[in-house]
Amino acid sequence: MERALILAQEAAGHGEVPVGAVIVRDGQLIGEGYNQPISSDDPTAHAEIIALRNAAGSEKNYRLPGATLFVTIEPCTMCVGAMIHARVDTVVFGAREPKAGALLSNLQLHQQDHYNHRLKVVEGVREHECSVLMSNFFKSRRG
């Protein structure tokens, strides 16, 4: 989660919502990313999607079985869907996202019976740091 927090700070430095994500398999970092939708004019450029693209490219496979995705904030619907399609094993997140979080805060997408893959979910890893980073970012934006 340390690397994800560093990436989240990098996103904030570019004026993006501070979310960072890394993907690890067998103890090796295989992908990483931070939020870039504003700077890239791409609504899909969330930290998790960037990390998934990066990992799939490095692994030369769109499936990432056995991988764990660490992200600073609870993923949204789009990102959870992408993780399911990529067959990510586990998602670990720092703080809940009460408005758009799709794992525990709202939709619990990972528990839907119609999907043919189940994500394991771990929450609260470095929760305070992740939450403070988000709060401080939005406080500075409101000025």
N, CA and C of each residue as an Amber inpcrd file, in Angstrom:
protein
   429
   0.8270000  -1.1960000   0.0000000   0.0000000   0.0000000   0.0000000
   0.8680000   1.2560000   0.0000000   2.0930000   1.1130000   0.4680000
   3.0000000   2.2610000   0.4820000   3.1610000   2.8480000  -0.9230000
   3.3920000   1.9920000  -1.8970000   3.5780000   2.4630000  -3.2810000
   2.2800000   3.0840000  -3.8130000   1.1430000   2.5170000  -3.4740000
  -0.1370000   3.0740000  -3.9160000  -0.3380000   4.4750000  -3.3450000
   0.0540000   4.6880000  -2.1000000  -0.0520000   6.0200000  -1.4920000
   0.8670000   7.0310000  -2.1940000   2.0570000   6.6020000  -2.5490000
   2.9810000   7.4810000  -3.2800000   2.3740000   7.8570000  -4.6380000
   1.7870000   6.8840000  -5.3070000   1.1530000   7.1510000  -6.6010000
  -0.0540000   8.0690000  -6.4450000  -0.8000000   7.9160000  -5.3660000
  -1.9410000   8.8030000  -5.1050000  -1.4640000  10.2400000  -4.9310000
  -0.3580000  10.4140000  -4.2370000   0.2030000  11.7590000  -4.0680000
   0.6500000  12.3270000  -5.4090000   1.1570000  11.4730000  -6.2710000
   1.5510000  11.9190000  -7.6060000   0.3250000  12.3990000  -8.3860000
  -0.7730000  11.6560000  -8.2730000  -2.0140000  12.0760000  -8.9260000
  -2.4320000  13.4550000  -8.4360000  -2.4010000  13.6530000  -7.1270000
  -2.7780000  14.9480000  -6.5470000  -1.8900000  16.0680000  -7.0840000
  -0.6120000  15.7760000  -7.2410000   0.3220000  16.7560000  -7.7800000
   0.0000000  17.1840000  -9.1980000  -0.7480000  16.3400000  -9.9020000
  -1.1720000  16.6610000 -11.2740000  -2.6020000  17.1910000 -11.3080000
  -3.1620000  17.4750000 -10.1200000  -4.5240000  17.9900000 -10.0560000
  -5.5960000  16.9330000 -10.2000000  -5.2120000  15.6870000 -10.0750000
  -6.1560000  14.5660000 -10.1820000  -6.5950000  14.1340000  -8.7770000
  -7.7610000  13.5150000  -8.6940000  -8.1960000  12.9450000  -7.4220000
  -7.1380000  11.9310000  -6.9950000  -6.6460000  12.0180000  -5.7480000
  -5.5010000  11.2130000  -5.3190000  -5.8170000   9.7450000  -5.0430000
  -5.7820000   8.9660000  -6.1070000  -5.9640000   7.5230000  -5.9880000
  -4.7780000   6.8610000  -6.6830000  -4.1830000   5.8960000  -5.9940000
  -3.0780000   5.1300000  -6.5600000  -3.3620000   3.6450000  -6.4340000
  -2.8350000   2.8610000  -7.3660000  -3.0600000   1.4150000  -7.3590000
  -1.8150000   0.6790000  -7.8230000  -1.5890000  -0.4750000  -7.2200000
  -0.5140000  -1.3730000  -7.6550000  -1.0640000  -2.7920000  -7.7220000
  -0.4560000  -3.5910000  -8.5920000  -0.8340000  -4.9920000  -8.7130000
   0.4130000  -5.8330000  -8.4760000   0.2540000  -6.8200000  -7.5960000
   1.3500000  -7.6850000  -7.1930000   0.9390000  -9.1360000  -7.4200000
   1.8840000  -9.9290000  -7.9040000   1.6750000 -11.3800000  -7.9970000
   2.9870000 -12.0620000  -7.6370000   2.8820000 -13.0580000  -6.7880000
   4.0600000 -13.8030000  -6.3280000   5.1350000 -12.8730000  -5.7720000
   4.6920000 -11.8430000  -5.0500000   5.6280000 -10.9160000  -4.4230000
   6.2820000  -9.9220000  -5.3550000   5.8830000  -9.9170000  -6.6130000
   6.4740000  -9.0110000  -7.6080000   5.4590000  -7.9750000  -8.0680000
   5.8790000  -6.7200000  -8.1440000   5.0500000  -5.6580000  -8.7000000
   4.9360000  -5.8840000 -10.2050000   3.6980000  -6.0360000 -10.7010000
   3.5220000  -6.2590000 -12.1420000   2.7720000  -5.1170000 -12.8340000
   2.2060000  -4.2030000 -12.0450000   1.5080000  -3.0780000 -12.6500000
   1.2170000  -2.0080000 -11.6180000   1.1000000  -0.7740000 -12.0910000
   0.7900000   0.3310000 -11.2000000   0.1540000   1.4550000 -11.9930000
  -0.5320000   2.3380000 -11.2650000  -1.1360000   3.4870000 -11.9210000
  -1.7090000   4.4590000 -10.9050000  -1.9820000   5.6490000 -11.3860000
  -2.6590000   6.6460000 -10.5640000  -3.7210000   7.3170000 -11.4250000
  -4.6770000   7.9610000 -10.7630000  -5.7780000   8.6020000 -11.4780000
  -5.2590000   9.5930000 -12.5140000  -5.8220000   9.5150000 -13.7330000
  -5.4320000  10.4110000 -14.8220000  -6.5960000  10.8160000 -15.7300000
  -7.8460000  10.7110000 -15.2960000  -8.9230000  11.0390000 -16.2430000
  -8.9330000  12.4880000 -16.7080000  -8.5700000  13.4110000 -15.8360000
  -8.5990000  14.8260000 -16.2040000  -7.4810000  15.1330000 -17.1950000
  -6.2670000  14.7470000 -16.8450000  -5.1160000  15.0810000 -17.6950000
  -5.1010000  14.3210000 -19.0110000  -5.7410000  13.1580000 -19.0560000
  -5.7340000  12.3700000 -20.2880000  -7.0340000  12.4940000 -21.0860000
  -7.9850000  13.2780000 -20.5560000  -9.2950000  13.3910000 -21.2050000
  -9.8980000  12.0120000 -21.4530000  -9.7600000  11.1490000 -20.4530000
 -10.2190000   9.7610000 -20.5710000 -10.9740000   9.3740000 -19.3080000
 -12.2840000   9.2470000 -19.3860000 -13.0550000   8.9170000 -18.1950000
 -12.7380000   7.5360000 -17.6100000 -12.0790000   6.6810000 -18.3780000
 -11.7170000   5.3530000 -17.8710000 -10.3380000   5.3130000 -17.2270000
  -9.6350000   6.4160000 -17.1820000  -8.2460000   6.4250000 -16.7000000
  -8.1630000   6.5000000 -15.1710000  -8.8890000   5.6160000 -14.5160000
  -8.7860000   5.4950000 -13.0650000  -7.5080000   4.7380000 -12.7270000
  -7.0320000   4.9230000 -11.5110000  -5.7830000   4.2820000 -11.0740000
  -5.8180000   2.7710000 -11.2970000  -6.9410000   2.1430000 -10.9620000
  -7.0490000   0.6910000 -11.0880000  -6.9730000   0.2430000 -12.5440000
  -7.6140000   0.9950000 -13.4220000  -7.6140000   0.6370000 -14.8480000
  -6.2100000   0.7980000 -15.4270000  -5.5470000   1.8750000 -15.0710000
  -4.1680000   2.0810000 -15.5310000  -3.2840000   0.9340000 -15.0280000
  -3.4390000   0.5690000 -13.7640000  -2.6420000  -0.5240000 -13.1930000
  -2.9550000  -1.8540000 -13.8860000  -4.2320000  -2.1150000 -14.1650000
  -4.6100000  -3.3520000 -14.8650000  -4.0120000  -3.3890000 -16.2690000
  -4.0770000  -2.2820000 -16.9760000  -3.4900000  -2.2230000 -18.3290000
  -1.9860000  -2.4590000 -18.2700000  -1.3500000  -1.8300000 -17.2930000
   0.0930000  -1.9660000 -17.1190000   0.4730000  -3.4170000 -16.8100000
  -0.2690000  -4.0390000 -15.8980000   0.0160000  -5.4340000 -15.5130000
  -0.2480000  -6.3870000 -16.6730000  -1.3630000  -6.2110000 -17.3570000
  -1.6810000  -7.0840000 -18.4930000  -0.6140000  -6.9740000 -19.5740000
  -0.1330000  -5.7620000 -19.8080000   0.9350000  -5.5660000 -20.7950000
   2.2210000  -6.2350000 -20.3750000   2.5780000  -6.0960000 -19.1130000
   3.8350000  -6.7030000 -18.6570000   3.7430000  -8.2210000 -18.6060000
   2.5480000  -8.7420000 -18.3720000   2.3550000 -10.1950000 -18.3120000
   1.9870000 -10.7930000 -19.6660000   1.7140000  -9.9330000 -20.6400000
   1.2850000 -10.3780000 -21.9760000   0.0500000 -11.2780000 -21.8800000
  -0.8890000 -10.8550000 -20.9890000  -2.1080000 -11.6310000 -20.7830000
  -3.1660000 -10.7180000 -20.1730000  -4.3680000 -10.7630000 -20.7170000
  -5.4400000  -9.9400000 -20.1660000  -6.0350000 -10.5380000 -18.9050000
  -5.6590000 -11.7370000 -18.5600000  -6.0840000 -12.3760000 -17.3220000
  -4.9330000 -12.2950000 -16.3200000  -5.2750000 -12.0120000 -15.0730000
  -4.2660000 -11.8490000 -14.0280000  -4.5840000 -12.7260000 -12.8170000
  -4.7340000 -14.0310000 -13.0300000  -5.0520000 -14.9070000 -11.8940000
  -3.9250000 -14.8880000 -10.8610000  -4.3180000 -14.9510000  -9.6070000
  -3.3300000 -14.9380000  -8.5310000  -2.8210000 -13.5680000  -8.1650000
  -3.3010000 -12.5380000  -8.8450000  -2.8290000 -11.1730000  -8.5890000
  -3.6460000 -10.5140000  -7.4750000  -2.9760000  -9.6090000  -6.7770000
  -3.6330000  -8.7820000  -5.7660000  -3.4870000  -7.3280000  -6.1870000
  -4.6080000  -6.6190000  -6.1930000  -4.6060000  -5.2000000  -6.5260000
  -4.7780000  -4.4130000  -5.2300000  -3.8250000  -3.5350000  -4.9600000
  -3.8670000  -2.6330000  -3.8020000  -4.2670000  -1.2600000  -4.3070000
  -5.2600000  -0.6450000  -3.6830000  -5.7110000   0.6760000  -4.1040000
  -6.0790000   1.4910000  -2.8690000  -5.8240000   2.7840000  -2.9310000
  -5.9990000   3.6340000  -1.7620000  -7.4610000   3.8390000  -1.3860000
  -8.3580000   3.8130000  -2.3580000  -9.7820000   4.0750000  -2.1190000
 -10.6110000   2.9450000  -2.7320000 -11.7110000   2.6210000  -2.0920000
 -12.6270000   1.5840000  -2.5840000 -12.9790000   1.8290000  -4.0490000
 -12.8300000   0.8160000  -4.8910000 -13.0670000   0.9680000  -6.3290000
 -14.5360000   1.2110000  -6.6950000 -14.7110000   1.8530000  -7.8520000
 -16.0290000   2.1240000  -8.4090000 -16.5180000   0.9230000  -9.2310000
 -17.7240000   1.0510000  -9.7450000 -18.3470000  -0.0010000 -10.5480000
 -17.4800000  -0.4070000 -11.7410000 -16.9890000   0.5590000 -12.4860000
 -16.1690000   0.2730000 -13.6670000 -14.9300000  -0.5230000 -13.2930000
 -14.2650000  -0.0830000 -12.2340000 -13.0130000  -0.7230000 -11.8440000
 -13.2360000  -2.1290000 -11.2900000 -14.2890000  -2.3170000 -10.5180000
 -14.6030000  -3.6610000 -10.0130000 -14.9010000  -4.5850000 -11.1870000
 -15.6680000  -4.1060000 -12.1540000 -15.9580000  -4.9170000 -13.3370000
 -14.6940000  -5.3300000 -14.0740000 -13.7700000  -4.4030000 -14.2270000
 -12.5110000  -4.7110000 -14.9060000 -11.6990000  -5.7350000 -14.1230000
 -11.6900000  -5.6160000 -12.7970000 -10.9590000  -6.5950000 -11.9720000
 -11.5560000  -7.9850000 -12.1040000 -12.8730000  -8.0570000 -12.1470000
 -13.5470000  -9.3510000 -12.3130000 -13.1750000  -9.9500000 -13.6660000
 -13.2480000  -9.1500000 -14.7230000 -12.9090000  -9.6510000 -16.0640000
 -11.4460000 -10.0680000 -16.1690000 -10.5740000  -9.3950000 -15.4290000
  -9.1450000  -9.7400000 -15.4520000  -8.8230000 -10.9250000 -14.5500000
  -9.8030000 -11.3620000 -13.7820000  -9.6270000 -12.4930000 -12.8550000
  -8.6150000 -12.1950000 -11.7480000  -8.5760000 -10.9290000 -11.3210000
  -7.7560000 -10.5690000 -10.1620000  -8.2560000 -11.3890000  -8.9830000
  -7.3480000 -11.8900000  -8.1810000  -7.7250000 -12.7390000  -7.0490000
  -8.2700000 -11.9160000  -5.8860000  -7.5190000 -10.8850000  -5.4900000
  -7.8410000 -10.1270000  -4.2780000  -7.6890000  -8.6380000  -4.5390000
  -8.6040000  -7.8570000  -3.9640000  -8.4570000  -6.4020000  -3.9740000
  -8.3510000  -5.9480000  -2.5200000  -7.3340000  -5.1320000  -2.2760000
  -7.0710000  -4.5840000  -0.9430000  -7.1990000  -3.0760000  -1.0720000
  -8.0870000  -2.4780000  -0.2730000  -8.2130000  -1.0260000  -0.3610000
  -8.0840000  -0.3720000   1.0010000  -7.7150000   0.9110000   0.9490000
  -7.4990000   1.6630000   2.1730000  -8.7850000   2.1500000   2.8010000
  -9.4360000   3.1220000   2.1740000 -10.6200000   3.7550000   2.7520000
 -11.8390000   3.5120000   1.8670000 -12.9770000   3.4330000   2.5110000
 -14.2320000   3.3030000   1.7710000 -14.5390000   4.5840000   1.0110000
 -15.2990000   4.4250000  -0.0540000 -15.7640000   5.5490000  -0.8670000
 -17.2910000   5.5240000  -0.7900000 -17.8690000   6.3240000   0.1310000
 -19.3010000   6.2090000   0.4050000 -20.2230000   6.5250000  -0.7690000
 -19.7770000   7.3240000  -1.7170000 -20.6360000   7.6770000  -2.8510000
 -20.5270000   6.6830000  -4.0010000 -19.3110000   6.3240000  -4.3860000
 -19.1270000   5.5150000  -5.5920000 -18.5310000   4.1370000  -5.3350000
 -18.2010000   3.8090000  -4.0960000 -17.6020000   2.5150000  -3.7940000
 -18.5380000   1.3710000  -4.1490000 -18.0370000   0.3950000  -4.8880000
 -18.8870000  -0.6740000  -5.4050000 -18.5740000  -2.0460000  -4.8140000
 -17.7300000  -2.0870000  -3.7770000 -17.4380000  -3.3700000  -3.1300000
 -18.1970000  -3.5320000  -1.8190000 -18.0870000  -2.5560000  -0.9520000
 -18.7220000  -2.6610000   0.3650000 -19.6740000  -1.5090000   0.6620000
 -19.3650000  -0.3130000   0.1790000 -20.1760000   0.8570000   0.5050000
 -21.5560000   0.8340000  -0.1420000 -21.6580000   0.3020000  -1.3370000
 -22.9320000   0.3530000  -2.0540000 -23.3410000  -0.9680000  -2.6860000
 -22.7860000  -1.3050000  -3.8130000 -23.3260000  -2.3910000  -4.6370000
 -22.8650000  -3.8080000  -4.2810000 -21.7660000  -3.9480000  -3.5790000
 -21.2050000  -5.2750000  -3.2870000 -21.1210000  -6.1350000  -4.5660000
 -20.5740000  -5.5310000  -5.6140000 -20.5120000  -6.2150000  -6.9140000
 -19.7780000  -7.5460000  -6.8710000 -18.7810000  -7.6470000  -6.0400000
 -17.9850000  -8.8770000  -5.9790000 -18.7880000 -10.0620000  -5.4450000
 -19.9650000  -9.8220000  -4.9070000 -20.7830000 -10.9010000  -4.3520000
 -21.9620000 -11.2870000  -5.2450000 -22.0550000 -10.6950000  -6.4120000
 -23.1830000 -10.9880000  -7.3000000 -23.0510000 -12.3750000  -7.9070000
 -24.1270000 -13.1220000  -7.8720000 -24.1230000 -14.5140000  -8.3360000
 -23.9280000 -14.6680000  -9.8410000 -24.2770000 -13.6580000 -10.6110000
 -24.2100000 -13.8190000 -12.0610000 -22.7920000 -13.7130000 -12.6310000
 -21.8210000 -13.2960000 -11.8270000 -20.4380000 -13.2600000 -12.3060000
 -19.8000000 -14.6340000 -12.1620000 -18.9130000 -14.9600000 -13.0780000
 -18.2430000 -16.2620000 -13.0290000 -16.8870000 -16.1970000 -12.3270000
 -16.6410000 -15.0970000 -11.6170000 -15.3990000 -14.9450000 -10.8550000
 -15.7130000 -14.1680000  -9.5900000 -15.0850000 -14.5430000  -8.5160000
 -15.2780000 -13.8650000  -7.2360000 -13.9730000 -13.2300000  -6.7810000
 -14.0530000 -11.9720000  -6.3980000 -12.9130000 -11.2660000  -5.8110000
 -12.9230000 -11.4560000  -4.3010000 -11.7520000 -11.6410000  -3.7390000
 -11.6170000 -11.5420000  -2.2890000 -11.3800000 -10.0670000  -1.9950000
 -11.9200000  -9.5820000  -0.8880000 -11.8180000  -8.1640000  -0.5570000
 -11.2580000  -7.9940000   0.8420000 -10.2700000  -7.1170000   0.9470000
  -9.6980000  -6.7310000   2.2390000  -9.7920000  -5.2120000   2.3100000
 -10.3570000  -4.7030000   3.3860000 -10.4730000  -3.2490000   3.5130000
  -9.7110000  -2.7410000   4.7230000  -9.4640000  -1.4400000   4.7230000
  -8.9190000  -0.7660000   5.8850000  -7.4090000  -0.7530000   6.0180000
  -6.6740000  -1.1570000   4.9840000  -5.2130000  -1.1460000   5.0550000
  -4.7270000   0.2970000   4.8920000  -4.1350000   0.8070000   5.9570000
  -3.6650000   2.2050000   6.0060000  -4.8240000   3.1680000   5.7200000
  -5.9670000   2.7950000   6.2600000  -7.2050000   3.5350000   6.0350000
  -7.0800000   5.0150000   6.3860000  -6.5180000   5.3140000   7.5370000
  -6.4300000   6.7080000   7.9700000  -5.6230000   7.5430000   6.9900000
  -4.4800000   7.0470000   6.5740000  -3.6370000   7.7900000   5.6280000
  -4.3540000   8.0190000   4.2950000  -5.0300000   6.9800000   3.8260000
  -5.7460000   7.0840000   2.5500000  -6.8890000   8.0880000   2.6560000
  -7.6010000   8.0450000   3.7550000  -8.7260000   8.9450000   3.9770000
  -8.2680000  10.3990000   4.1100000  -7.2060000  10.6180000   4.8700000
  -6.6750000  11.9710000   5.0630000  -6.1810000  12.5520000   3.7370000
  -5.5310000  11.7400000   2.9300000  -5.0520000  12.2050000   1.6230000
  -6.2180000  12.7150000   0.7810000  -7.3100000  11.9670000   0.7580000
  -8.4970000  12.3750000   0.0070000  -9.1040000  13.6510000   0.5900000
  -9.2910000  13.6740000   1.8990000  -9.8980000  14.8340000   2.5640000
  -9.0930000  16.1010000   2.3300000  -7.7910000  15.9990000   2.4880000
  -6.9260000  17.1670000   2.2880000  -6.9780000  17.6670000   0.8520000
  -7.0310000  16.7520000  -0.0890000  -7.1120000  17.1290000  -1.5000000
  -8.3700000  17.9590000  -1.7530000  -9.5080000  17.4580000  -1.2910000
 -10.7570000  18.1650000  -1.5480000 -10.8730000  19.4570000  -0.7560000
 -10.2960000  19.5030000   0.4430000 -10.2650000  20.7510000   1.2050000
  -9.4650000  21.8140000   0.4460000  -8.3450000  21.4170000  -0.1230000
  -7.5110000  22.3830000  -0.8550000  -8.2130000  22.8550000  -2.1310000
  -9.0310000  22.0210000  -2.7160000  -9.7580000  22.3940000  -3.9420000
 -10.8740000  23.3960000  -3.6400000 -11.4850000  23.2350000  -2.4680000
 -12.5640000  24.1490000  -2.0870000 -12.0150000  25.4890000  -1.6310000
 -10.7370000  25.4590000  -1.1850000 -10.0050000  26.6450000  -0.7990000
 -10.6510000  27.4510000   0.2460000
